[in-house]
Structure formats: structure tokens, C-alpha cells
Amino acid sequence: MQRVTVQALAPASRPKEGWKAFFFLAPGLFFLLVFVYLPLLANLALSFMDWNLIRSEARFAGLENYRILFQDPAFVQTVRQSLAYMGLALVGNFLFPLGLASLLCR
């Protein structure tokens, strides 16, 4: 039986591999930044504005939009319904298959 020894290269001796990984990741990171994070930040900034679309006027409203939103009974009811639906979907999509799998494994 022969002995085979494998020697790993030290990180300092392979600097080009880091650049290769960056060039493979760069397009995905670019699109993630442009199409996810920048619109998210732009909408967050717009949520603090009182914007008239007809006149294209915008003034800083601060947290006033959020105060109005959380005082609206329809919004509170919608959030409650969404949380209930999420909870039921979680139970239905997790516990039911788990129970069925445990019955089938017996």
C-alpha cells in the first residue's frame, strides 16, 4: 500500500483565486444591489415624505405617514389576518407533512 500525502497551498500563494470568486459573484451582487437594495432604500426614503404626484411636490413628513397608517383600523385588521394566515399556513405546511411522514415510517 502506498502512502499519498496531500499538501494544501498556503492562502498567500494563491491570490488569484480570490479574484476569480469575486468575478463570478460580481454580476449577482450588482443585480442584487441595483434591483433589491437601492429600490428598498428609495422606498424607505419616500415613506417619510408627503408627496403630491400631480404637482410633483414633496415635503418631509417624518413619522406622520406611519402614525396615520397604524391608526387605520383596516390596516390593523389586515395585519392580524395576514399573521393568522401565516400561522395557519405554517402549521398546515409543516406539522401535517411531518405527522404524515412519521406515520409512514412506522
Secondary structure as a PSIPRED ss2 file (coil, helix, strand):
# PSIPRED VFORMAT (PSIPRED V4.0)

   1 M C   1.000  0.000  0.000
   2 Q C   1.000  0.000  0.000
   3 R C   1.000  0.000  0.000
   4 V C   1.000  0.000  0.000
   5 T C   1.000  0.000  0.000
   6 V C   1.000  0.000  0.000
   7 Q C   1.000  0.000  0.000
   8 A C   1.000  0.000  0.000
   9 L C   1.000  0.000  0.000
  10 A C   1.000  0.000  0.000
  11 P H   0.000  1.000  0.000
  12 A H   0.000  1.000  0.000
  13 S H   0.000  1.000  0.000
  14 R C   1.000  0.000  0.000
  15 P C   1.000  0.000  0.000
  16 K H   0.000  1.000  0.000
  17 E H   0.000  1.000  0.000
  18 G H   0.000  1.000  0.000
  19 W H   0.000  1.000  0.000
  20 K H   0.000  1.000  0.000
  21 A H   0.000  1.000  0.000
  22 F H   0.000  1.000  0.000
  23 F H   0.000  1.000  0.000
  24 F H   0.000  1.000  0.000
  25 L H   0.000  1.000  0.000
  26 A H   0.000  1.000  0.000
  27 P H   0.000  1.000  0.000
  28 G H   0.000  1.000  0.000
  29 L H   0.000  1.000  0.000
  30 F H   0.000  1.000  0.000
  31 F H   0.000  1.000  0.000
  32 L H   0.000  1.000  0.000
  33 L H   0.000  1.000  0.000
  34 V H   0.000  1.000  0.000
  35 F H   0.000  1.000  0.000
  36 V H   0.000  1.000  0.000
  37 Y H   0.000  1.000  0.000
  38 L H   0.000  1.000  0.000
  39 P H   0.000  1.000  0.000
  40 L H   0.000  1.000  0.000
  41 L H   0.000  1.000  0.000
  42 A H   0.000  1.000  0.000
  43 N H   0.000  1.000  0.000
  44 L H   0.000  1.000  0.000
  45 A H   0.000  1.000  0.000
  46 L H   0.000  1.000  0.000
  47 S C   1.000  0.000  0.000
  48 F C   1.000  0.000  0.000
  49 M E   0.000  0.000  1.000
  50 D E   0.000  0.000  1.000
  51 W E   0.000  0.000  1.000
  52 N E   0.000  0.000  1.000
  53 L C   1.000  0.000  0.000
  54 I C   1.000  0.000  0.000
  55 R C   1.000  0.000  0.000
  56 S C   1.000  0.000  0.000
  57 E E   0.000  0.000  1.000
  58 A E   0.000  0.000  1.000
  59 R E   0.000  0.000  1.000
  60 F E   0.000  0.000  1.000
  61 A C   1.000  0.000  0.000
  62 G C   1.000  0.000  0.000
  63 L C   1.000  0.000  0.000
  64 E H   0.000  1.000  0.000
  65 N H   0.000  1.000  0.000
  66 Y H   0.000  1.000  0.000
  67 R H   0.000  1.000  0.000
  68 I H   0.000  1.000  0.000
  69 L H   0.000  1.000  0.000
  70 F H   0.000  1.000  0.000
  71 Q H   0.000  1.000  0.000
  72 D C   1.000  0.000  0.000
  73 P H   0.000  1.000  0.000
  74 A H   0.000  1.000  0.000
  75 F H   0.000  1.000  0.000
  76 V H   0.000  1.000  0.000
  77 Q H   0.000  1.000  0.000
  78 T H   0.000  1.000  0.000
  79 V H   0.000  1.000  0.000
  80 R H   0.000  1.000  0.000
  81 Q H   0.000  1.000  0.000
  82 S H   0.000  1.000  0.000
  83 L H   0.000  1.000  0.000
  84 A H   0.000  1.000  0.000
  85 Y H   0.000  1.000  0.000
  86 M H   0.000  1.000  0.000
  87 G H   0.000  1.000  0.000
  88 L H   0.000  1.000  0.000
  89 A H   0.000  1.000  0.000
  90 L H   0.000  1.000  0.000
  91 V H   0.000  1.000  0.000
  92 G H   0.000  1.000  0.000
  93 N H   0.000  1.000  0.000
  94 F H   0.000  1.000  0.000
  95 L H   0.000  1.000  0.000
  96 F H   0.000  1.000  0.000
  97 P H   0.000  1.000  0.000
  98 L H   0.000  1.000  0.000
  99 G H   0.000  1.000  0.000
 100 L H   0.000  1.000  0.000
 101 A H   0.000  1.000  0.000
 102 S H   0.000  1.000  0.000
 103 L H   0.000  1.000  0.000
 104 L H   0.000  1.000  0.000
 105 C C   1.000  0.000  0.000
 106 R C   1.000  0.000  0.000
